Amino acid sequence: MIETALTRRALLRTSALLGAGALLPGASRAGPQWANVKRLVTGYVDGGKLPGMVAILGQGQAAPHVIARGTTERGASPPVTADSLFRIYSMTKPITGMAAMILADEGKLGLDQPLGDILPRFARMQVLDNPDAPLDQVRPVRNPITIRHLLTHTAGLGYTIVQKGPIKQAYEDAGLVPARVSRVPMPDLDTLHPAPSLAAFADRLAKLPLVYEPGERWSYSVSLDLLGRVIEVVSGLPLDAFMAERIFGPCGMQSTAFQVPRRDAARLTTNYGYFDGMPVPLDPARASIYFDPPAFPFGGAGLVSSPRDYDRFLAMLLGGGRLGRTRVMSDAAVRLGMANLLPPAAIAPQINGRVVGFGAGGMVGLGEDAGTFGWSGAAGTVGFINAPRSVRAGLFVQFMPFNAFAVQSEFPAAVKADILA
């Protein structure tokens, strides 16, 4: 059980994470009015930069406040709502991370358990002499990959959106790609054929060298996709079935899945690519690649969800694993999943110039940001909670690349400003 894994130090570090209704000194107990968030959403949509945007915010497990502006695509189309569908890409990672924490809580996984115990092909890995080295310039790893490493991107695995040189090409050739984007080739976007199954994905990945020594540094990777295979083997269920049974169903997340049913086509938004400032439909809502079944459930970046659904996931985390009267996962599993799980000697990530921690598939705030947990997506989405303030917040848009606009940094700043107002 996870309770036995929570050391006194870990409990002290995470004791504030699930404070019930805590507010900043001076904050109104009536709750924020979200004026800054509304100004942000209105500015982007009314200014013509983006066709539609939804912000969904709440305190504790109270009903969310929704700020929706614009339409699901440019031109005449349905208005965006809290029930519109968005490709959340890497916001899938915290869900996969928490799915693993459920299994850890049940004693079926250990955070420091070697991956090779579950997937034997990873028992004897090799690592490149340097990240850009030819694939034959390798040495045996000193440390085995563990479940903790997969949760925190410290396993030394690569990512086609990060790596360069021979290892990037090897990943692409093997179909070790992170997600689906479009049916048609687009400038600067790879249209690749993924591995045919999650089992094949894992087997092919085990044949390639690591980019870094396990446990030495945070490096964004396919580790949460590989963790999806671990979940399948340990649970005995396909990843999508496990998520549906243990998370989506209990949380009432009826619009979250790795494939969009045709009956929901009118709710799906269009994903736009911005090339030289011009919007080009990457994945039109009416002909989306997400209507097709995926090659396998991408645990790192494969889900489509609605603002309302993802808000329910965040509310469950704020509730210590409980949503309303439904217990989804244990309080201890949530606490540990939102703690800084980085190996002590690992080089930590920096986001916006600040060192942060990392938990079960999501960023963990440190210092004055302690109690914050969440992550963002490649199409501009953001989702996080701040447990000491009992606040949950999500922003839903659809554009690529994610840094074409600054919404992913502007939104948390607007939320903070509204809390302090």
Secondary structure, DSSP 8 states (H G I E B T S, - for coil): -GGGG--HHHHHHHTTTT-SS---TT--TT----HHHHHHHHHHHHTTS-SEEEEEEEETTS--EEEEEEBSSSSS--B--TT-BEE-GGGHHHHHHHHHHHHHHTTS--TT-BGGGTSGGGSS-EEESSTTS-TT-EEE-SS--BHHHHHHT-S----TTT--HHHHHHHHHTT-------SS-BTTB------SSHHHHHHHHHTS-BSS-TTSB----SHHHHHHHHHHHHHSS-HHHHHIIIIIHHHT-TT-BSS--GGGGGGB--EEEEETTEEEEEE-GGG-GGGS--SS--TTT--EE-HHHHHHHHHHHHTTTEETTEE-S-HHHHHHHTS--S-TTSB--EETTEE-EE-SSSEE--GGGTTEEEEE-TTS-EEEEETTTTEEEEEE--EESGGGS-HHHHHHHHHHHHHH-
